[in-house]
Amino acid sequence: MDIRDLHQQLQKDQTEQEKVAIKAQIAALTERTEAHIRKSGRDLNYNIREWSIELILNKYEDGLEDDQNELFIPDYQRDFKWDIKTTSRFIESILLDFPIPYLYIADIEDLTNPENDGRVEIIDGSQRIRALHYFVNNEIALDHLKEVKELEGFKFRDLTSSRRRRFLRSTLRLVELKGSVDEDIRRDLF
């Protein structure tokens, strides 16, 4: 019997003694639930980072071809799914200095595999990082913009050199999980 059933029973015509018993069941269930939450909660260590787009792309692109990049997308993540409208509006948001939600990453501790140890797994933000990668590498042209329609059709190379520098210096905030954060926890967060 869950809490909804107990509350429904409490609403029915009951003797005072039955209501007291139901309230005791609710209190016991609440205590068991609180204990379960405390036991099941994860004690995660994390840092808040702020990285430039240039740094993010360097960590993502360097070694990408042979899956040796420091900042990597795990196998459980989906392929790039953003359409051109979503991608363009994300880029436009950066150009206009709009706030961007945090990206979530995890510092991988893998003492059994020195090649993986110290790499950084993207938990949430792979679509945004790939959108940046495609835009900066001139693989997409902006379209369906909301604020600066004049940018439609622009690729990264079409921006002025000063705007390209400012774009690459723009920063994104990341929550970096630290310590022994196993893959199950990372998948849960994803």
Secondary structure as UniProt FT lines:
FT   HELIX           3..11
FT   HELIX           16..40
FT   STRAND          45..52
FT   HELIX           53..61
FT   TURN            62..67
FT   STRAND          71..72
FT   TURN            75..76
FT   HELIX           84..95
FT   TURN            96..97
FT   STRAND          103..107
FT   TURN            111..112
FT   TURN            114..118
FT   STRAND          120..124
FT   HELIX           126..136
FT   TURN            137..138
FT   HELIX           149..151
FT   TURN            152..153
FT   HELIX           156..158
FT   HELIX           161..169
FT   STRAND          171..178
FT   HELIX           183..189
//
